[in-house]
């Protein structure tokens, strides 16, 4: 009986760890590190400003739910400047390690 209980506990723990390791999804707007939450709403004006700021050395960031997240995969965001996106990844210390990004509907 004890062995079965331990096996069930280990199995639940393993599945819990897998679920925790799986990516979380955020929906928000791609902004830049210079303007931050100023571009919380997607628009053509935001897209132009973000593109200009990134050309000037700023980094892409995600504004979601009033929080500005740093993004590690900068090359994945060039086509999404100033647009609404859905980002999947993991977060640590305010930075998202990006697994995927796609346009939000």
C-alpha positions as CSV (number, residue, x, y, z in Angstrom):
1,X,0.0,0.0,0.0
2,X,2.8,2.4,0.9
3,X,4.5,1.8,-2.5
4,X,1.3,2.6,-4.4
5,X,0.9,5.8,-2.4
6,X,4.5,6.9,-3.1
7,X,4.1,6.0,-6.8
8,X,0.9,8.1,-7.0
9,X,2.6,11.0,-5.3
10,X,5.6,10.9,-7.6
11,X,3.4,10.7,-10.6
12,X,1.4,13.7,-9.5
13,X,4.6,15.6,-8.8
14,X,6.0,14.8,-12.2
15,X,2.9,15.9,-14.0
16,X,2.7,19.1,-11.9
17,X,6.3,19.9,-12.9
18,X,5.5,19.4,-16.6
19,X,2.5,21.6,-16.3
20,X,4.6,24.3,-14.6
21,X,7.3,24.0,-17.2
22,X,4.8,24.5,-20.1
23,X,4.6,27.9,-21.5
24,X,2.2,30.6,-20.3
25,X,0.5,32.9,-22.8
26,X,0.2,36.7,-22.6
27,X,-1.9,38.9,-24.9
28,X,-0.7,42.4,-25.3
29,X,0.9,45.0,-27.5
30,X,4.5,45.1,-28.8
31,X,6.1,48.3,-27.7
32,X,9.7,49.4,-27.2
33,X,11.9,49.9,-24.1
34,X,12.0,53.6,-24.6
35,X,8.2,54.2,-24.7
36,X,7.1,51.3,-22.7
37,X,3.4,51.4,-21.7
38,X,2.8,54.5,-23.8
39,X,2.0,52.0,-26.6
40,X,-0.5,49.8,-24.6
41,X,-3.0,50.1,-27.5
42,X,-2.1,48.8,-30.9
43,X,-2.3,51.4,-33.8
44,X,-0.5,52.5,-36.9
45,X,1.0,55.4,-35.0
46,X,2.3,53.0,-32.3
47,X,3.8,50.8,-35.0
48,X,5.7,53.7,-36.6
49,X,7.0,54.9,-33.2
50,X,8.1,51.5,-32.1
51,X,9.9,50.8,-35.3
52,X,11.7,54.2,-35.1
53,X,12.7,53.7,-31.5
54,X,14.0,50.2,-32.2
55,X,16.0,51.5,-35.1
56,X,17.5,54.0,-32.6
57,X,18.6,51.2,-30.2
58,X,15.5,50.5,-28.1
59,X,14.4,46.9,-27.5
60,X,11.0,45.3,-28.2
61,X,8.9,44.8,-25.0
62,X,5.4,43.4,-24.4
63,X,2.7,45.5,-22.7
64,X,0.1,43.2,-21.2
65,X,-2.3,44.0,-18.4
66,X,-0.5,47.2,-17.5
67,X,2.8,45.4,-17.1
68,X,5.8,45.9,-19.3
69,X,7.8,42.6,-20.0
70,X,11.2,42.4,-21.5
71,X,11.5,40.0,-24.4
72,X,14.5,37.7,-25.1
73,X,13.8,36.8,-28.8
74,X,14.0,40.3,-30.3
75,X,14.2,38.9,-33.9
76,X,10.7,37.4,-33.5
77,X,9.0,40.8,-33.0
78,X,10.1,42.9,-36.0
79,X,6.9,42.2,-37.9
80,X,4.7,42.9,-34.8
81,X,5.9,46.4,-33.8
82,X,2.9,48.3,-32.3
83,X,0.5,45.4,-32.9
84,X,-1.5,43.1,-30.7
85,X,0.1,39.7,-30.2
86,X,-0.2,36.5,-28.3
87,X,3.2,35.5,-26.8
88,X,3.8,32.0,-25.3
89,X,6.8,31.4,-23.1
90,X,8.1,31.5,-19.5
91,X,8.6,34.5,-17.3
92,X,11.4,35.2,-14.8
93,X,12.2,38.5,-13.2
94,X,10.0,40.5,-15.5
95,X,11.4,39.0,-18.7
96,X,9.7,36.5,-21.0
97,X,11.7,33.7,-22.6
98,X,9.7,33.5,-25.8
99,X,8.6,30.2,-27.3
100,X,6.3,31.6,-29.9
101,X,4.6,34.9,-31.0
102,X,1.5,35.3,-33.2
103,X,-0.9,38.0,-34.1
104,X,-3.8,38.3,-31.6
105,X,-7.3,38.2,-33.0
